[in-house]
């Protein structure tokens, strides 16, 4: 605000506009009347799709209104003020034009072929790289339909082998990466004189291309005893090349640049089994179970072997808390190893003249958390040089689960029905940033602490009279029954203490219903009447100390998954309903 108008009402008026357009056209054709032969089936799909999005923002700053103006008068009578600045931001267009086609062919219902092709053109890439072409194909063989399998039909009711190979493209980056963008601003901080500037924080890259994923799958579907027992096995190997990564380029004057770099690999298997245990007209019971195991690996980082990435939840205090390395998975957490806290016995004496505690010989020192004293957080000296620094950073967690899956159970009994759906994950870590923030008071001395930092649990250096205690014996007596370190430190520090096992078992959905007998409902011309009650997110069993083990809040980059920082807890929902069929 200009000096002449200091203290007078001012207004900032911002108008944002986003227009989206989508047009999809497709044509399906079944050649059954052309072929006129039941042994052959041929279906064709062709289509086209257009997606377009535009965003703009107009900001006006007006100052110098009469001092008696209310807020409603400021916005209603804009002509009574003096315009300071107008910023008009028009985001780069985001357009996607696609053409696609699919052919499905079957012979005798036993031999199946499906082939697809997509051509996608995106405005996020330059003229020479705008179009990506992505073919896919899949074949299947119904082995159970072969003549040599008829002797097993009473037991093996379905057996199908599947193979597929395909490609898919990804352009999920912000638009406008092809050209340099500048953001304008102004200030009067320097001698109350208007100063204007235009800065660019992101480096453009006109050479970006489509990120491409190649998928390879093989699967087996089976059914036994007229499909009362059925399921599938599937194995896959997926590789992604030309990864679109927002790469930090500090030292260049820019914060980051989107680049195509590296290759990742995902491989694993999935299995499912479903069993209809009881199937009677008045009652029944069915059970299902599935499991998936995936392993990811970075095959290439271009000309690099490894680099650090920051999740950014603590700005720059913690630095690079994730490690990206060739041959390792995405999702490795990097930090220090916790060694509890410094006890009085770790110190030789207190130097009153210098106002500092003197560590005993052989006890590791550090300047990561400020001046060391009894009760300070203690970190492990992993390299044995008696100084905890960047050389002591290690991989302290992996957010990738060993396995995930779920199971369900559904039963019915004389009009009543009950179903429950569970999900689970085991072997994965979560980076609990909330534990770090709410056990540290470096810049916020009056913030609330979590329970483990309650009075009687944490180390204290102040006596009941409010005096700082430096007498060793008195400090030991004051903290005899405490277990946590003092929350006072100069900065946030990530250690394995904040990385927790996030294995869980969750009851996602529980539904209870009752159907009125048809002998009653049909009297009032209702074919079916069912009352039901459903609860979502019923409970979760986990040792994780946070609100929810299924959390990943740092979504600006896929390179820092599994961070729990200030999330909303997952809500529990209750639904009551009535189904009517006439």
ZAKOL-9264 format. One record per residue (C-alpha): residue in one letter; x, y, z. Coordinates in steps of 0.5 Angstrom, whole numbers, plus 2048, in hexadecimal, padded with zeros to 3 digits. Layout:
AXYZ/...
//
This chain:
X800800800/X8038077FE/X80580B804/X800811803/X7FA80C804/X7FD80880A/X7F780780F/X7F180880A/X7ED802807/X7EF7FE802/X7EC7F87FE/X7EF7F27FA/X7EA7F07F5/X7EC7E97F2/X7E87E67EC/X7EA7DF7EA/X7E77DB7E4/X7E87D47E2/X7E47D17DB/X7E47CA7DA/X7E27C67D4/X7E17BF7D2/X7DF7BC7CC/X7DF7B47CB/X7DC7B07C4/X7DC7A97C4/X7DA7A47BF/X7D879D7C0/X7D77977BB/X7D67907BC/X7D778C7B5/X7D37867B7/X7CE7877B2/X7D37887AD/X7D77827AF/X7D177E7B0/X7D57787B3/X7D47777BB/X7DC7747BB/X7DE77B7BA/X7DD7827BD/X7E07887BB/X7DE78F7BF/X7E17967BD/X7E279C7C1/X7E47A37BE/X7E47AA7C2/X7E77B17C3/X7E77B57C9/X7E97BC7CA/X7EB7BF7D1/X7EC7C77D2/X7ED7CB7D8/X7EE7D27D9/X7F07D67DF/X7F07DE7E1/X7F17E27E7/X7F07EA7E7/X7F27ED7ED/X7F17F57EF/X7F47F87F5/X7F07FF7F6/X7F28037FC/X7F180A7FF/X7EA80A801/X7E780F806/X7E880C80D/X7E180C80F/X7DF806809/X7DD80080B/X7DF7F9808/X7D97F9804/X7DA800801/X7E17FF7FF/X7DF7F97FB/X7D87FC7F8/X7DB8037F7/X7E28027F4/X7E28087F0/X7E380C7F7/X7EA8097F7/X7F18097F4/X7F38037F0/X7FA8017F2/X7FB7FB7ED/X7F87F67E9/X7FA7EF7E8/X7F87EB7E2/X7FA7E37E2/X7F87DF7DC/X7FA7D87DD/X7FD7D47D7/X7F87D07D3/X7F77C97D5/X7F47C57CF/X7F47BD7CE/X7F27BA7C7/X7F17B37C7/X7EF7AE7C1/X7EE7A67C4/X7EC7A07C1/X7EB7997C3/X7E97927C0/X7E778C7C4/X7E77857C0/X7E577E7C2/X7E57777BF/X7E07727C2/X7E07767C9/X7E77737CA/X7EC7777C7/X7EB77F7C8/X7EF7847C6/X7EF78C7C8/X7F37917C4/X7F37997C6/X7F679F7C4/X7F67A67C6/X7F97AC7C3/X7FA7B27C8/X7FC7B97C7/X7FD7BE7CD/X7FE7C57CD/X8037C47D3/X8087C27CE/X80C7C57C8/X80A7C47C1/X80F7BF7BF/X80D7BB7C6/X8067BD7C6/X8037B67C4/X8047AF7C7/X8027A97C4/X8007A37C9/X7FE79C7C6/X7FB7967CB/X7F978F7CA/X7F77897CE/X7F57827CC/X7F177D7D0/X7F07757D0/X7EA7727D3/X7EE76B7D4/X7E77687D8/X7E47697D1/X7E87647CE/X7E675D7CC/X7EC75A7D0/X7E975D7D6/X7E275B7D6/X7E47557DB/X7E575A7E0/X7DF75E7DF/X7DC75C7E6/X7E275F7EA/X7E57647E5/X7E07687E3/X7E476E7E0/X7EB76F7DF/X7EE7757DA/X7F57777D9/X7F677E7D7/X7FC7827D5/X7FD7897D3/X80278F7D1/X8007967D1/X80379D7D1/X7FF7A37D4/X8017AB7D4/X8027B07DA/X8027B77D9/X8007B97E1/X8047BF7E1/X8027C77E2/X8017CA7DB/X8057D07D9/X80C7CC7DA/X80E7CD7D3/X80F7D57D4/X8127D97D9/X80D7DC7DE/X80E7E37E2/X8097E57E8/X8097EC7E9/X8097F07F0/X80A7F67F3/X80C7F97FA/X80D8007FD/X8127FD803/X818801800/X817808802/X810808801/X8118087F9/X80D8037F5/X8117FE7F2/X80F7F97ED/X8127F27EB/X8117EC7E7/X8147E57E9/X8147DE7E6/X8157D97EB/X8157D37E7/X8197D17E1/X8167D07DA/X8177C97D6/X8157C97CF/X8187C27CE/X8137BE7D3/X80F7B87D0/X80A7B37D2/X80B7AE7D8/X80A7A77D6/X8087A17D9/X80979A7D6/X8057957DA/X80678D7D9/X8017897DD/X7FF7817DD/X7F977F7E1/X7F57787E2/X7EE7787E4/X7EB7727E7/X7E476F7E9/X7E37697ED/X7DC7657EF/X7D87697EA/X7DC7707EC/X7DA76F7F3/X7E17707F4/X7E57757F0/X7EA77A7EF/X7F077C7EB/X7F877C7EB/X7FB7827E8/X8037847E7/X80578A7E4/X80B78E7E2/X80B7967E1/X81079B7DE/X80F7A27DE/X8147A67DA/X8157AE7D9/X8137AF7E0/X8107B67E0/X8137B97E7/X8137C07EA/X81B7C07EB/X81E7C57F0/X8237C97EC/X8257CD7F2/X82B7D27F1/X8297D47EA/X8247D97EC/X81E7D57EB/X81B7D07F0/X8197CA7EC/X8187C87E5/X8147C27E2/X8187BD7DE/X8187B67DB/X81D7B27DF/X81E7AB7E1/X81A7A47E1/X8167A17E6/X81379A7E7/X80D7977EA/X80D78F7EB/X80878B7EF/X8027867EF/X7FB7867F1/X7F77807F3/X7EF7807F5/X7EB77A7F8/X7E377A7F9/X7DF7757FC/X7D87747FC/X7D8770802/X7D076F803/X7CB7707FE/X7C476F800/X7BD7727FE/X7BC775805/X7C3776807/X7CB776804/X7D2778806/X7D777A801/X7DF77C803/X7E47807FF/X7EB781800/X7F17857FC/X7F87877FC/X7FD78B7F8/X80478B7F9/X8087917F5/X80F7937F5/X8127997F1/X81979B7EF/X81C7A17EC/X82079E7E6/X8237A47E4/X8247AC7E5/X8277AE7DF/X82E7B07E0/X82D7B07E8/X82E7AB7ED/X82A7AE7F3/X8277B47F6/X8237B77FB/X81C7B97FB/X8187BE800/X8117BC802/X8117C4804/X80C7C380A/X8117C780F/X8137CC809/X81B7CB809/X81C7C9810/X81D7C280F/X8207C2808/X8207BC804/X81C7B7808/X81B7B2802/X8207AE7FE/X8207AC7F6/X8257A77F4/X8267A37EE/X82479B7F0/X82079E7F6/X81979F7F7/X8157A57F7/X8137A77FE/X8197A6802/X8197AB808/X8207AE80A/X8227B1811/X8257B0817/X8257AA81C/X8227AC823/X8267AA829/X8217AD82E/X8247B3832/X82A7B5836/X82A7B483D/X82E7B7843/X8327B1843/X8357B383C/X8387BA83E/X83E7BB842/X83C7C2845/X8387C8844/X83D7CE842/X8397D4846/X83E7D9843/X83C7D783C/X8357D583D/X8367CE83A/X8367C783C/X83D7C383A/X83C7BC837/X8407B683A/X8457B3835/X8427AE830/X83B7B1830/X8397B4829/X8387BB829/X8337BF823/X8317C6821/X82B7C381E/X8267C5824/X82A7CB827/X82E7CB82D/X82E7C4830/X82C7C3838/X8297BE83C/X8227BC839/X8247BE832/X8227B982C/X8287B482B/X82A7B1824/X82E7AB822/X8357AD820/X8357A781A/X83C7A9818/X83F7A981E/X8437B081E/X83F7B2824/X83C7B8820/X8357B781D/X8347BA817/X8327B9810/X8367B380F/X8327AF814/X82C7B0810/X8297A980E/X8237A680B/X81E7A5810/X8187A380D/X8147A0807/X80D7A2805/X80C79C801/X808797804/X80A78F803/X80278E802/X7FB791801/X7F578E800/X7EE78C803/X7E8787805/X7E1787805/X7DB783808/X7D4783806/X7CE780809/X7C777F808/X7C277C80D/X7BA77C80C/X7BA78380A/X7C078680E/X7C678780A/X7CD78980D/X7D378B809/X7DA78E80B/X7E0790807/X7E779080A/X7EE793807/X7F579280A/X7FC794809/X80279280C/X80A79380C/X80979B80A/X80C7A180E/X8097A880F/X80D7AE810/X8097B1816/X80B7B8815/X8057BA81B/X80A7B7820/X8107BB81E/X80C7C281E/X8087C1824/X80E7BE829/X8127C4827/X8117CC829/X8177CF825/X8137D5823/X80C7D4826/X80D7D482E/X8067D482F/X8037CE82A/X8007C882D/X8047C282D/X8017BB82C/X8007B6832/X8077B3832/X80A7BA834/X8057BB83A/X8077BE840/X80A7B8844/X80C7B483D/X8117B983B/X8187BC83D/X8187C3841/X81D7C8842/X8197CD846/X8177CB84E/X8107CD851/X8137D4852/X8147D584B/X81C7D584C/X8217D2847/X8247CC84A/X82B7CA849/X82D7C684F/X82E7BF84D/X82B7BB853/X8247C0853/X8237BF84B/X8247B784C/X81F7B7852/X81A7BC84E/X81A7B7848/X81A7B084B/X8147AE848/X8147B1841/X8157AE83B/X8157B3835/X81A7B8834/X8197C0835/X8157C382F/X81A7C982F/X81E7C9829/X8217CD823/X81D7CA81D/X8197C481B/X81D7BD81B/X81B7B7817/X81D7B081A/X81B7A981A/X8167AB820/X8127AE81C/X8117A9817/X80C7A4819/X80979D816/X80379E813/X800797812/X7F9797813/X7F2793813/X7EC797811/X7E5796811/X7E379A80B/X7DB79980A/X7D679580F/X7CF79480C/X7C979180F/X7C379180B/X7BC78E80C/X7B778C806/X7B078C807/X7AD785805/X7AA7867FE/X7A3782800/X7A2789804/X7A578E7FF/X7A278B7F9/X79B78D7FC/X79C7947FC/X7A07937F5/X7A77947F7/X7AB78E7F4/X7B178F7F9/X7B2794800/X7B8794803/X7BA798809/X7C279980B/X7C779C80F/X7CE79D80D/X7D479F811/X7DB7A280D/X7E17A2810/X7DF79E816/X7E679C81A/X7ED79C818/X7F279781C/X7F979A81C/X7FF79C820/X8007A281D/X7FF7A8821/X7FC7AD81C/X7F57AE81A/X7F57AA814/X7FB7A5812/X7F87A680A/X7FB7AD809/X7FF7B0804/X7FF7B8805/X8057BA801/X8017BA7FA/X8057BF7F6/X80A7B97F4/X80A7B27F3/X8117B17F6/X80F7B37FD/X8097AE7FF/X8077AC806/X8077B380A/X8027B480F/X8027BB810/X7FC7BF813/X7F77BA80F/X7EF7BA810/X7ED7B4814/X7E97AF810/X7E27B0811/X7DD7AA814/X7D77AA810/X7D07A7812/X7CB7A680C/X7C47A480D/X7BF7A2807/X7BA79F803/X7BA79B7FD/X7B379B7F9/X7B27977F3/X7AB7977EF/
//
